[in-house]
Amino acid sequence: PVKVIADSAIQHLQHLSINGSIHQRMFMYIVTRFPVTLETLELGCHIYTGNEYQLAMEIDETEQEPLSSLRRLTLKRGDYSFDTFSSAFWSRCESVEAFDLMNCWIGDCQSKANTVATFLETFFPNLNTFSIEEIYSRFGVKDEGSARLLSISQLGWRSVSIKGHVEFGEQSWEALSRHTPTLENFTMVGWCYQDGVGLRPFFTSFPRLRSFVTLAETGKDHLKINAINANDWIHQDSFSGALTPWPCEYTLTDLRISICGIPRQDITHDSNGRKRLPVVEESSPGEGRKIQHQVYERLARFVNLEVLWLGINSYYYEDPPRLLRKVMNYQYECLEMSLESGLDQLEGLKRLQVLNISLMATRIGRKEAQWMAEQWPRLREIRGLENRGDARKARQWIEENSPRISAPFLSTE
């Protein structure tokens, strides 16, 4: 059946995904039968060898036609050695622009990073999109290895996504900063580190930046949240005191970032009702509100924003005592998102469609909900409104008066 499928059924496919366990000889036969119509190829295989049964398949060793339509190649869920595939196959993939390495075990990542980088440089001259996610190893990919991987694009990166056990430090930043004319999308979530590297340089260095993501879809990725301090975010000119212009102010459409370090003297208890002392104190009365106004002013400059995440439903489960325990990164030193704190400075975000304020100590009530519905005509979702206090009233107002907006409540129980 596999031979029949390889010889006929896949011959006009544009998208192909191969998963599960497969004998090496059978796999190589399928590889030689990949059609030139392929645009995306996903390999999630466990490839094994052995003589359990005879495989009567003649594998064509002659040079084959390039996969000229292939643009994205994904390797996932496996222990891949690049010599598993013949160089003849890789040579067919020179048109690939996007390469994803996901949920793979690649052994000693520090030494393997050089192998992977050399391999990509050799066979993928048109690479402009790279994603590395949940790479399992003894020690993870260190900064040096990340830098090597980020240095391989010959045409310049358009999109880079780093998730999982991967470090991003000074060497990685130096490698990525060479792509300032081309980078449009950058994602860095999960276990990433930033030794000596803050987040502000991303906004000041990349004039074509369209999406910047440090908050992921699923909370389990967030044992470490890559946040930016409010003072770094504000970025004032040292002489005039005005905000320093950023080159991506008109290009950014998707921003997912945690802004921390804002004094919140109004918070006296944590999300569970226990007494809580401020972590960030005001140096003078009213400083917290002043900082919030400046943070809003910076956000307001991204006039083409469609997605704004300032919070995330961040948690994980652990089971040492045979009992599941949920741990969440609740944000207290954050924006209030109230009109009194300066929310109305964001009235120019007319393209905004999604707002996420999950696990943030906001003060959104009915009047804020009404203001958002009126000022953001494209808004279709507010994530993270809790089912208590003013947030519950905000949700009720939305349900009764603005059906276009979805506002599922966030349970913190």
Stockholm file with secondary structure:
# STOCKHOLM 1.0

chainA/1-413         PVKVIADSAIQHLQHLSINGSIHQRMFMYIVTRFPVTLETLELGCHIYTGNEYQLAMEIDETEQEPLSSLRRLTLKRGDYSFDTFSSAFWSRCESVEAFDLMNCWIGDCQSKANTVATFLETFFPNLNTFSIEEIYSRFGVKDEGSARLLSISQLGWRSVSIKGHVEFGEQSWEALSRHTPTLENFTMVGWCYQDGVGLRPFFTSFPRLRSFVTLAETGKDHLKINAINANDWIHQDSFSGALTPWPCEYTLTDLRISICGIPRQDITHDSNGRKRLPVVEESSPGEGRKIQHQVYERLARFVNLEVLWLGINSYYYEDPPRLLRKVMNYQYECLEMSLESGLDQLEGLKRLQVLNISLMATRIGRKEAQWMAEQWPRLREIRGLENRGDARKARQWIEENSPRISAPFLSTE
#=GR chainA/1-413 SS CHHHIIIIITTTCSEEEEEEEEEHHHHHHHHHTCCTTCCEEEEEEEEECCCSSCCCCCCCCSCCCCCTTCCEEEEESSCCCGGGSCHHHHHTTTTCCEEEEESCBCSSHHHHHHHHHHHHHHHCTTCCEEEEECCBCSSCBCHHHHHHHHTCCSSCCSEEEEESSBCCCHHHHHHHGGGTTTCCEEEEESSCCCTTCCSHHHHHHCTTCCEEECSCSSGGGTTSCCEEEHHHHHCBCTTTCSBCCCTTTTTCCEEECEEECCCCTTCCBCTTSCBCCCSSCCSSTTHHHHHHHHHHHHHHTCTTCSEEESCCCCEEEECTTSSCEEEECCBCSSCCCCGGGTGGGGTTCTTCCEEECTTBCCCCCHHHHHHHHHHCTTCCEEECCBSSHHHHHHHHHHHHHCTTSBCCCBCCC
#=GC SS_cons         CHHHIIIIITTTCSEEEEEEEEEHHHHHHHHHTCCTTCCEEEEEEEEECCCSSCCCCCCCCSCCCCCTTCCEEEEESSCCCGGGSCHHHHHTTTTCCEEEEESCBCSSHHHHHHHHHHHHHHHCTTCCEEEEECCBCSSCBCHHHHHHHHTCCSSCCSEEEEESSBCCCHHHHHHHGGGTTTCCEEEEESSCCCTTCCSHHHHHHCTTCCEEECSCSSGGGTTSCCEEEHHHHHCBCTTTCSBCCCTTTTTCCEEECEEECCCCTTCCBCTTSCBCCCSSCCSSTTHHHHHHHHHHHHHHTCTTCSEEESCCCCEEEECTTSSCEEEECCBCSSCCCCGGGTGGGGTTCTTCCEEECTTBCCCCCHHHHHHHHHHCTTCCEEECCBSSHHHHHHHHHHHHHCTTSBCCCBCCC
//
